[in-house]
Amino acid sequence: MKWLGILSLALTSTLCAQVSIPAVVVDSSGQSVHGLQKSDFSVKCGKEASFDSVEEVAPVSLNGFGDPTPIFILYEADSVPAPTQGQVANILLAYLREAAADRLPVTLLVDQGGGVVKLIHDLSVEPVVLAAAIPRITSQGSQTSPGNADPNLEQKVTQEVERLRELTHFVSHHRFGPFELEQLAALQAVGSMLRRSSKRKLLVWITASFSVTMGSDELSHPKSGAFVGNYQGELVASYQRTMDVLNQARVSVYPIQIVPPGSAGTPPDVLGAFEGIARSTGGNVLNSFHNTSDFADSLAHLRTHVNPYYELSFSVPPQKRSWISTTIKVPRPDVKVTAPNGFIAGQ
């Protein structure tokens, strides 16, 4: 009869798919609550899904840096007008200069449109290399020496300069369909890049706007109409696929909007869309920034508040696409849970 058990498991795996979502659990003082088990969670979900398991996931921590928490930055240059692109490039270069001085682990990626994400700076680059490369960009080509006659070091500086120069190039892209499809494709690409580590990673997503939210009616877009309607199914599938890729890679997204001086702030529809992306991946919406100090302060605050999160896994039917509502609690005094209020299951 053993083969019947094997057949049953095979049929179950065929009929069900796994979806994982994050839950951040803190106490009244904002500190992480550790060591929770499945029995500690009170989970309500649609009848199509079943709550299977819980795993506590610690953030990535690196030795040999001034701060052990690495931050990955995705700058969506394609969404930003030309003059503002130059301002943001200067802010990012100034922040990288600070990161070199303080030995902060930072990786910078630029979304160049069309699903192309380019690596501009990798956290594995030695601080001395970064410190020597930045003046050659900001001082219009002055050849600052890394203070070492080692030709290999000079070659590394030259390579870093070539990558950093990508920030100074205006990025424009001819779009077909809703821009959000390209934004989601870039987030997917970063999730795929970071999936090797099983730890939680922090992704700061710098963009001018994002307007898609998901819920029981599947998709909401402020410019809904015939144009968006033509891409409704593709947007829904791409949105949930992006969340799945990010959560499988354990990447928490922290959106931050580029706001020109004098701006009225983040529109409600954009803020709601940012919150949806952040909540679905265990992140938070960061304050908009106007200058280098604002940006550096936001990232410094993020580093001091990084916590583990819990990954909750559900079994869902893969055949029919549907919205699965979720309510996730830990029934203990003074415990707060931040988690998605649902997800899209199926194809």
C-alpha positions in Angstrom: 0.0 0.0 0.0 3.0 2.3 0.2 2.6 3.2 -3.5 -0.9 4.6 -2.7 0.7 7.1 -0.3 3.2 8.1 -2.9 0.5 8.5 -5.5 -1.6 10.6 -3.0 1.4 12.9 -2.5 1.9 13.2 -6.2 -1.7 14.1 -6.8 -1.7 16.6 -4.0 1.4 18.3 -5.4 -0.2 18.4 -8.8 -3.4 19.9 -7.6 -1.9 22.5 -5.3 0.7 25.2 -5.6 2.7 27.0 -2.9 2.5 30.7 -2.2 4.5 32.4 0.5 3.9 35.8 2.0 5.8 37.8 4.7 4.6 38.9 8.1 6.5 41.4 10.3 5.8 40.9 14.0 6.9 43.4 16.6 6.1 44.2 20.2 4.8 47.5 21.7 8.3 49.0 21.6 8.8 48.1 18.0 11.2 45.2 18.6 11.0 41.9 16.7 9.1 39.0 18.3 11.2 35.9 17.9 10.7 32.2 18.0 7.0 32.0 16.9 5.6 28.8 15.7 2.7 28.0 13.4 0.4 27.5 16.5 1.2 31.1 17.6 -0.5 32.6 14.5 -4.2 33.0 14.0 -4.7 32.9 10.2 -7.9 33.3 8.3 -7.9 32.8 4.5 -10.2 32.0 1.7 -11.5 28.4 1.5 -9.4 27.9 -1.6 -6.2 28.1 0.4 -4.8 26.3 3.4 -2.2 27.7 5.8 0.7 25.2 5.9 3.8 26.5 7.7 5.8 29.4 9.2 9.5 30.1 9.1 11.4 33.0 10.8 13.8 34.6 8.3 16.7 36.7 9.5 18.1 39.6 7.5 21.4 39.3 5.7 24.4 40.3 7.9 27.9 40.8 6.5 31.2 40.9 8.3 33.9 43.4 7.6 31.8 46.5 7.0 31.0 49.6 9.1 27.4 48.3 9.2 26.6 44.6 8.7 23.3 45.3 6.9 23.6 45.5 3.1 21.2 47.7 1.1 20.3 47.1 -2.5 19.1 50.2 -4.5 17.1 50.0 -7.7 16.9 53.4 -9.3 14.2 53.6 -12.0 15.8 56.3 -14.2 13.3 55.6 -17.0 10.5 57.1 -14.9 12.3 60.4 -14.2 12.4 63.5 -16.5 15.9 64.5 -17.9 16.7 67.4 -15.5 15.7 65.4 -12.4 17.7 62.4 -13.6 20.9 64.6 -13.2 19.9 65.7 -9.8 19.2 62.1 -8.6 22.5 61.0 -10.1 24.4 63.6 -8.0 22.5 62.5 -4.9 23.3 58.8 -5.5 27.0 59.6 -6.2 27.2 61.7 -3.0 25.6 58.8 -1.1 28.1 56.3 -2.5 30.9 58.6 -1.5 29.5 58.5 2.1 29.2 54.7 1.8 32.9 54.5 0.8 33.9 56.6 3.8 31.8 54.7 6.3 32.4 51.3 4.7 28.7 50.7 4.2 27.6 47.7 2.0 25.6 49.1 -0.9 24.7 47.8 -4.3 23.2 50.2 -6.9 21.2 49.0 -9.9 19.6 51.2 -12.6 16.4 50.2 -14.4 17.1 51.5 -17.9 13.7 50.5 -19.3 12.5 47.6 -21.4 13.3 45.2 -18.6 17.0 46.1 -18.7 18.6 46.4 -15.2 22.2 47.3 -15.1 24.7 46.9 -12.2 26.3 50.3 -11.4 28.0 49.5 -8.1 28.5 46.2 -6.3 29.0 46.0 -2.5 32.0 43.7 -3.1 33.9 46.7 -4.6 36.6 47.8 -2.2 35.9 51.2 -0.5 39.3 52.5 -1.7 38.2 51.8 -5.3 34.9 53.5 -4.9 36.4 56.5 -3.2 38.9 57.0 -6.0 36.4 56.5 -8.8 33.7 59.0 -7.7 35.8 62.1 -8.1 36.5 61.2 -11.7 32.8 61.4 -12.3 31.9 64.4 -10.2 35.1 66.4 -11.1 34.6 66.0 -14.9 37.4 63.5 -15.3 40.1 64.5 -12.8 42.4 61.5 -12.3 42.4 61.1 -8.6 44.9 58.4 -7.6 43.8 55.6 -5.3 47.1 56.2 -3.5 48.6 53.0 -4.6 50.9 52.2 -7.5 49.3 48.7 -7.9 48.2 48.5 -11.6 45.5 46.1 -10.7 43.9 48.6 -8.3 44.0 51.3 -11.0 42.3 48.9 -13.4 39.5 48.3 -10.8 39.1 52.1 -10.4 38.8 52.5 -14.2 36.2 49.7 -14.4 34.2 51.3 -11.5 34.3 54.7 -13.3 32.9 53.2 -16.4 30.0 51.7 -14.5 29.3 54.9 -12.5 29.2 57.0 -15.7 26.0 55.2 -16.5 24.3 57.4 -13.9 25.2 60.5 -16.0 23.5 59.3 -19.2 20.0 60.3 -19.8 17.7 57.3 -20.0 14.7 57.2 -22.3 12.6 54.3 -23.5 9.8 53.9 -26.0 7.0 52.1 -24.1 4.4 49.8 -25.3 1.5 49.1 -22.9 1.3 50.3 -19.3 4.6 51.5 -17.9 3.8 49.4 -14.8 4.6 46.2 -16.7 8.1 47.4 -17.2 8.4 48.4 -13.6 7.3 45.0 -12.5 9.7 43.3 -14.9 12.6 45.3 -13.4 11.6 44.2 -9.8 11.3 40.6 -11.0 14.8 40.9 -12.5 16.3 42.1 -9.2 14.5 39.3 -7.3 16.0 36.8 -9.6 19.5 38.3 -9.1 19.2 38.1 -5.3 17.6 34.6 -4.9 20.9 32.9 -4.0 20.8 34.0 -0.4 18.1 32.5 1.9 18.2 35.5 4.2 16.0 38.6 4.0 17.3 41.4 1.7 16.4 45.1 1.7 15.6 46.7 -1.7 15.2 50.5 -1.8 13.2 51.2 -5.0 13.6 54.8 -6.2 10.9 55.7 -8.7 8.8 58.7 -9.7 5.5 56.9 -9.6 3.6 53.6 -9.5 -0.2 53.4 -9.7 -1.3 49.7 -9.6 -2.9 48.2 -6.6 -4.3 44.7 -6.1 -7.3 43.6 -4.1 -10.5 41.6 -4.2 -11.4 43.1 -7.5 -8.0 42.0 -8.7 -6.5 45.3 -10.1 -7.1 49.0 -9.7 -5.5 51.6 -11.9 -6.3 55.4 -11.8 -6.3 55.5 -15.6 -8.5 52.5 -16.1 -10.1 52.4 -19.4 -9.9 50.7 -22.8 -6.1 51.0 -22.9 -5.4 49.5 -19.5 -8.3 47.0 -20.0 -6.5 45.5 -22.9 -3.6 44.6 -20.5 -5.7 43.7 -17.5 -4.9 40.0 -17.5 -1.2 40.7 -18.2 -0.9 43.2 -15.4 -2.6 40.9 -12.8 -0.4 38.0 -13.8 2.8 40.2 -13.8 2.0 41.8 -10.5 1.5 38.4 -8.6 4.4 36.9 -10.4 6.6 39.8 -9.2 5.4 39.3 -5.7 6.1 35.6 -5.9 9.6 36.1 -7.3 10.5 38.7 -4.6 9.1 36.6 -1.8 10.8 33.5 -3.0 14.1 35.5 -3.0 13.1 37.0 0.4 13.5 40.5 -0.9 11.6 43.3 1.0 10.8 46.4 -1.1 11.1 49.9 0.3 9.6 52.3 -2.2 10.8 55.9 -2.1 9.5 58.5 -4.5 11.6 61.1 -6.2 9.9 64.4 -5.4 11.1 67.7 -7.0 11.5 70.7 -4.7 8.1 72.5 -4.2 6.1 69.3 -4.9 2.9 68.8 -3.0 3.9 65.3 -2.0 3.0 61.8 -3.0 -0.5 61.5 -4.5 -2.9 59.1 -2.6 -3.1 56.6 -5.5 0.7 56.3 -5.7 1.1 56.1 -1.9 -1.5 53.3 -1.8 0.3 51.4 -4.6 3.6 51.8 -2.9 2.1 50.5 0.4 0.7 47.5 -1.5 4.1 46.5 -2.9 5.8 47.1 0.4 3.3 45.2 2.5 3.3 42.3 0.1 7.0 41.9 0.5 7.6 42.8 4.1 8.9 46.3 3.5 7.8 49.9 4.2 7.3 53.1 2.2 10.2 55.4 2.9 9.9 59.2 3.1 10.3 61.0 -0.2 13.6 62.9 -0.6 14.7 66.2 -2.0 18.5 66.1 -1.4 21.5 64.0 -0.3 20.8 64.5 3.4 17.2 63.3 3.1 18.2 60.3 1.2 21.1 59.3 3.5 18.9 59.8 6.6 16.2 57.5 5.2 18.7 54.7 4.5 20.4 55.2 7.9 17.0 54.9 9.6 16.2 51.8 7.6 19.5 50.1 8.7 18.7 50.7 12.3 15.2 49.2 12.0 15.9 46.1 10.0 14.2 43.0 11.6 13.6 39.4 10.8 10.2 38.5 9.4 8.1 35.4 9.2 7.4 33.6 6.0 3.9 32.1 5.9 3.3 29.4 3.3 -0.1 28.5 1.8 -1.3 25.7 -0.5 -3.6 27.0 -3.3 -5.2 25.5 -6.4 -3.1 26.5 -9.4 -5.7 26.2 -12.1 -8.1 29.0 -11.4 -6.9 32.6 -10.8 -8.6 34.1 -7.8 -8.0 36.6 -5.0 -7.3 34.9 -1.6 -8.1 37.2 1.3 -5.9 36.8 4.4 -6.1 38.0 8.0 -3.0 37.3 10.0 -2.7 37.9 13.7 -0.7 36.8 16.7 -3.2 36.8 19.6 -0.9 38.2 22.3 -1.1 41.5 24.2 0.9 44.3 22.7 1.9 42.4 19.5 1.5 44.0 16.1 1.5 42.1 12.8 2.0 43.7 9.4 1.2 41.4 6.5 -0.6 41.5 3.1 -4.4 41.3 3.2 -4.4 38.8 0.4 -2.8 37.5 -2.8 -3.6 36.3 -6.2 -3.6 32.5 -6.7 -3.6 30.6 -9.9 -2.7 31.6 -13.5 
